[in-house]
Amino acid sequence: MERKILIIGAKGMLGQDLANILSNFDLALWDKQEIEITDEYQVKTKINALNPDFIINCAAYTAVDDCEKNKDLSLAVNNRAIGYLAQTAKKNGAILIHISTDYVFNGQNKDGYEENSQAFGPVNFYGESKLLGEKTLQLIAPQFYLLRTSWLYGKNGKNFVETMIKLGKEQKELKVVNDQFGKPTYTVDLAGQILYILNNTLPFGIYHAVNETKIGGISWYEFARKIFELGNLNVKLEPCDSRAYPRPAKRPQYSALINTKLPPMRDWQDALADYFKKREKI
């Protein structure tokens, strides 16, 4: 019998690409209109009625700066809701796939973090709330895949690539921080890794899914430089440090995720070039 898959956050950047790549499965595509994941009663009654084999949670409160002032909402979406999903998955015997982030780490390891690296000391509340959600998931759900990713971009949502393209059209000179390092990840490629998990019998646990870069990742400045190159945008780009752009939430300096368990994803530059080929002409 065909497996039934529930995607929560189906209208988001990852959710839409995931729905596309999993189109041959029996899918239920839910977003805020269909379920409020911070409502325990809704989560339990609606998912019990659907009785899916897999629950893929793409929903999160990802506005990093806003999390600093909306801590209750951040905890509700990124932690407590994960508990409701985990409890419901456990009761129904469903497998829960949950998306997490590089921001659960303290960002002090220049070489990056493997799946078994200890996650502690996030530098902002978004990271704290996501780490709490990870712990809640592992405490409750017997069958789960915790999939960490980073620096996501895709055609269906706000992201760094589109922000840079917009600014590159409007301004001739830009400064971008050159002292924060990570791994950009294309949502289409992340969706492909989730498909791989669905199609293979892998041990439950933590996985990292990111496009590959040099050891330790690349900086936002390097990322922006490649975006302007591929977008044929004539911008004078200057590197700067984070102090030039103070923000409500501190960002981790080094947050490159190292994938040792899933098949390697393609190089970040190849993924970005593919993104440009598929997006509308600039």
Residue, then its C-alpha position, 0 to 999 in steps of 0.5 A: m500500500e502506498r505510504k501516506i505523507l503529511i507535509i506541514g508548512a507545505k506553502g513555505m520555501l522548502g515545503q513547495d519544492l518538497a511537494n513537487i519532488l514527492s508528487n508520486f506519493d500520497l501527499a497531504l499538504w498542510d499549512k497554517q490554513e489547515i493546521e495550527i501546530t501550536d494548538e495541541y488539540q488541533v495537532k492531535t485530532k487532525i493528524n489522528a484522523l489523517n493517520p499518515d505514515f510520515i510527518i514532515n515538519c517544514a514549519a518553523y518560526t525562522a525570523v531570527d531577529d524577531c525571535e529575540k522580541n517574540k520569545d513566547l511565539s518562538l518557543a511555541v512554534n519551534n519547541r512546544a509544537i514539536g512536542y505535540l507532533a512527536q506525541t502524535a507521531k508516537k501514538n500513530g506509529a508515524i515516522l517524523i522528519h523534522i527540519s532544524t538548523d546550524y544555529v543550534f551550535n555556538g559557532q566557535n568551531k572553524d572546521g564545522y560540526e558533524e551530526n554527533s557534535q554536541a549542540f550547545g550555547p546557541v548565540n541567539f534565541y532562534g537557535e535556543s528555541k530550535l535546540l529545545g525543539e531538537k531535545t523535545l523531539q529526541l525525548i518523545a519520538p521513537q521514530f524520527y529523522l532530525l535533519r539539520t540544514s543551513w542558509l536555505y534559498g529557493k524560488n518560493g520564499k524570502n532568502f539571501v539570494e533574492t535579497m542580493i539580486k534586489l539590492g544589486k539592481e538598486q545599488k552600485e555599491l554594497k558591503v556584505v559581512n565576511d566574518q560569518f561562515g556557513k554552507p548555502t543550501y538549495t531547497v531543491d537539493l534538500a528536498g532530494q535528501i528527504l526523498y532519499i531518506l524516504n526511499n531507504t531504510l536508514p537508522f533513526g537519528i540526526y542527519h546533516a543536509v547541506n550543499e558542499t563547500k570548502i572546509g569551514g564553509i564560505s562567508w556571506y561575502e563570498f556567497a554574494r559575490k557569486i550571486f552577482e557574478l551569476g546574475n550579471l549584476n555590476v556591483k562594487l562589493e566590499p567585505c566588512d565585519s559583523r560590527a558594521y551591521p549590528r542586529p538584534a540577534k547575534r549570528p554564529q561566526y562558524s556554523a558549517l554543517i558536515n554531512t557524514k551520513l547521507p550521500p554528498m550533495r552537489d557543490w554550492q556553486d553548481a547548485l546556485a548556478d542551477y537556481f539561476k537557470k530555473r528562476e525567471k530572467i533577471 
